[in-house]
């Protein structure tokens, strides 16, 4: 999960942990790309916020999808932005889906379940 808002991380991380998932957190795109370069085992999903310092979500998504080692990993944009044009651009760049961050705990749990469904998929195809 790449997000510079620790509160957002905490909510979704708790929900993902309740689903039995492990979450690696990075606070910006630069750190996320550096982390992925050092991984021996790549994640089955990248959850990416858009508004971050150093390298924003759109720039990070572009780099992920241009990189042969990372392009097969599903990326879900997880943002507070409801901008339709921004959503369309992210989908065109290769995001699997675009989810507006939920405002209540039950919706957060349901979103975590959706994220968790990616963790058992074969992302090498």
N, C-alpha and C positions, 0 to 999 in steps of 0.2 A: 504494500500500500504506500502510495506516494502522496503525501498531504502535509502542508505546513501547519495545520490546525490540530493541536494535540487533543482537544476535546472531541473533535470528529473521530480521530483515531481511536480514542478510548471507547467511544460508544460502539463503533463497528467492530473493534477488536474483541470486546467482551462478547458481542453477539457471535462472531466467528469462532471464538474459543468454545462457546457453548455448542457449536456445531462440530467441534473436534478438529478445527483447522488451526494451523500455525501461521502467524502473521509476522512478516518482516516489514519494519517501518522505515521509510526514508522521508526526509522533510522537503526535498526538492529534486528536480530532475537530474541535476548533476550528480548528486549522491546516489540516486537510483541507478543511473547508468554505470557508475563506478562499482556499485554493489553487484550488479548483474555481470559485469566483466570478470569479477572475482569468484563468481558462483561455480561450484562444481556440479551442482544440481539446480537447474533453472526452475523458477516457480511455474505453477500451472495457470496462474492468473496474475495480471497486474491491474490494480485498482488505482486510478490516476485522477487527482484533482487538477483543475485547470489553472487556478490563480495561485502561483507559487513564486518565490524569489529565485534568482539565478537562472533557472530554465523553466519556463512555464509548461503547463500540461500539453498544449498543442505542439510546442517545439520538442518536448520529450517524446510524444507520440510519433512525430515525424522521424525522429532518430531511431526509435525502437523498430518501426516498420521498415526502415531502410537498412537495418542491420541483419545480415543473414542468420546470425545466431539467435536473435530475439524476435524476428518478424512473425514466427508461428505462435507466439504466446498471445492468448486473447487479452485484450486491453479493454477494460470498462472504464469509461469516464464517469466519475462520481463527483458532481459539482453542485454548488448552489445556483449556478446560472441556468436560467430558463430560456436563454437566447436561442431561438430556432436556427439562425444562421450559424452560430457557433456549433450547435449540435450537428447540423448537416456537414460542416467542415470536418469535424472529428470522425464522423462515419466515413466520409470520403477518404480520409487519411488512413483508415483501417481499423478504427475502434470497433469492437464487437457490438457495443451498445453504449448508451448514454443515459445515466440515471441521475435525476435530481435528488440531492440528499434529503432523506425523510425528516419530518419535523417531530415525530413521536417515536417512542420506544418500540411499539408493535410493528410499525413500518420498518424500523431499523432491523428488527429480528427477521422480517420477511426478506429484506434486502440482503442480509447476511446469508440466508438460506439460498438465495439466488446466486450469490457469489460462490458459496460452497459447492453448488452443483457443477461448477467448472473444475473443481479440484480433482474430480474423479475421471475427467475426460482425458483422452489421449490427444495432446496438443501438437504432436509431431506430424500429424497428417495435414 
